[in-house]
Amino acid sequence: MSRIAGNKNVVWLSSVAMPSKTLGCVLALALAAVSVPASAQDMTFSVDETGQPPAPPAEGPPSEALANALRLYQQEKYQEGAVQFQRVVEGETQDAPANVQKAQFFLGKCLYHLRYYQSALAVFDEIGQQGQAHNFFGQTLQWLAQLASQLPEPAGIIEKVGRYGVDQLEQFNNPESAELYNQLLYLMGRFKYSQGEFDEAVTLFQKVDAHSKFIIPAKFFEGITHVRMRRAQPAIRSFRGIIEAVDAGGVEGIEDEERLVDLAWLSLARVYYTAANRVNAETGERQVDGRLLGNAVEAWNRVPQGSEYWLDALFEESWAFFLADEYSRALGNVHTLFSPYFDRAYYPEALVLKAVVFFSNCQMDNAEAMIGQFHERYDPVKTELETTLAQFTDNNAFYEFLQRVRSGQANLSPRIRGIVSSALSDRTVLRNLEYVRVLDEEDQRLTASPQAFSNSSLGIRIRQDIAIAKAFAIDQTGDLARGRYNRLVEELQDLQNQADTIELEIATFTRGELEQDAQQQMTEAARSGGGNVEIDEEHQMWPFDGEYWRDELGFYRQQVTSQCGR
């Protein structure tokens, strides 16, 4: 919150440029919400027959253990074969280095078939670290893609795919492995994006075939990449591409289509909203493009009431209505947010918006009342959030707290229970929790396996791989959840600062010390009639009597009478 000035075009909170709930919104939401569809787990290509060239000849004949292990692999006796491959890798058989590399590669494949995905990843990661020095470095790439469909994103497969050159993806650019190629394009694009190589990322995302199941996540990251580069028009085309792809119905295997379309509309609205707010380079004054603002409102309105993003769309749209001098509609949206149907909704900034609207119409008593309501409702929340956070000294402790929150066993007061639960339930947090669950399942499967396998050196290695990955995953999840929690506190602190600034401006106005030209501009803005509720032949006016009607949610209007110039 910077300050609030005294004219309509300068009555700005920092959140007006982009509501604080949506700061960095396109990037945060797309990263928390878009993942590879679950259907990607059912790959249609054969991972053993992808046209890969054979590995270079081994240096000398294989040992009896290696030859036996290869026979067992061909017979799909993966457990017995894996134990023998592990013997070769450990050096027990004195095989030549090339044979050891071959055993290592086949060990990873056996572990994949046995569904010990984490340990398979560890083996393929060891191969990847050697680069071209390993005879099977190139062939490992397709298995990393397979693992990306089995392990959640926090396993870090995208970074491992990034070790390969973009040109190495072309070996899969053929009809037999077309979907593998599309998946690798998407994964490599994600890696380039994470490295800030945005142009390269866009190029890769755009190569994904329009009929591939990876086109939707690719289009989404293409859009947010353009946002990062401040390219509004290309971002808009990318997000609209998602809507068009789903509407066309030419893509099979897309899971949760409706949610993805809603997210695309929400992202479009945010891009339009941001583009509509510009600062004149010469005068420093903020200028609003009404056409782009209208496009934003239209996009927000395309998010249906049944969507999980509807309340976000309703709230964000309120700021657009404020910019358009549509005060009655801005306050009507806020009125819906506070209905009993959404008693767990958390939008503290809505009271700040109401205060700004009343201030803009010189209703200082009402503006001050909104500030009072904000402090009364949310100051205790912030204090309690800080007190709770202070109880956890490290990431592991916060992970345990997260688990109790998820199970409903956390010792939280009703005042913050819903707020904390919502903040710690975004998709990124859930994907990290899913990773821990997958690792637990693999550990349980190992424990239930025959003792000859679980107690072998390979079984010990698998257990170690799982334990290391799980320790890291728990620490990472705890750190992520703590960050989400901290953001709650920081946002409340920012809103408190905004509320205090508004309160200071109210006092300045009341003392008559507000600049004369600022008062004049506020008066002129209020004369636009944006606070009036207009009725046409398609609408009726029903005075609010304290009872909310579900079918009227999102259509409420609140009359705002300007007192400027009186």
Secondary structure, DSSP 8 states (H G I E B T S, - for coil): -----SSGGG---HHHHS-GGGTTHHHHHHHHH----GGGGS--S-TT-S--------SS---HHHHHHHHHHHTT-HHHHHHHHHHHHTTTT---HHHHHHHHHHHHHHHHHTT-HHHHHHHHHHHHHHGGGSTTHHHHHHHHHHHHTTS-GGG-HHHHHTTS-GGGGGGG-SGGGHHHHHHHHHHHHHHHHHTT-HHHHHHHHHHS-TTSTTHHHHHHHHHHHHHHTT-HHHHHHHHHHHHHHHHHT---S-SSHHHHHHHHHHHHHHHHHHHHEEE-TTT--EEE-HHHHHHHHHHHHTS-TTSTTHHHHHHHHHHHHHHTT-HHHHHHHHHHHTSGGGTT---THHHHHHHHHHHHTT-HHHHHHHHHHHHHHHHHHHHHHHHHHTT--SHHHHHHHHHHHHHT-S---HHHHHHHHHHT-SHHHHHHHHHHHHHHHHHHHHHHS-HHHHTSHHHHHHHHHHHHHHHHHHHHHHHHHHHHHHHHHHHHHHHHHHHHHHHHHHHHHHTT-S-HHHHHHHHHHHTT-TT-----TT-------S---GGGTT---------TT-
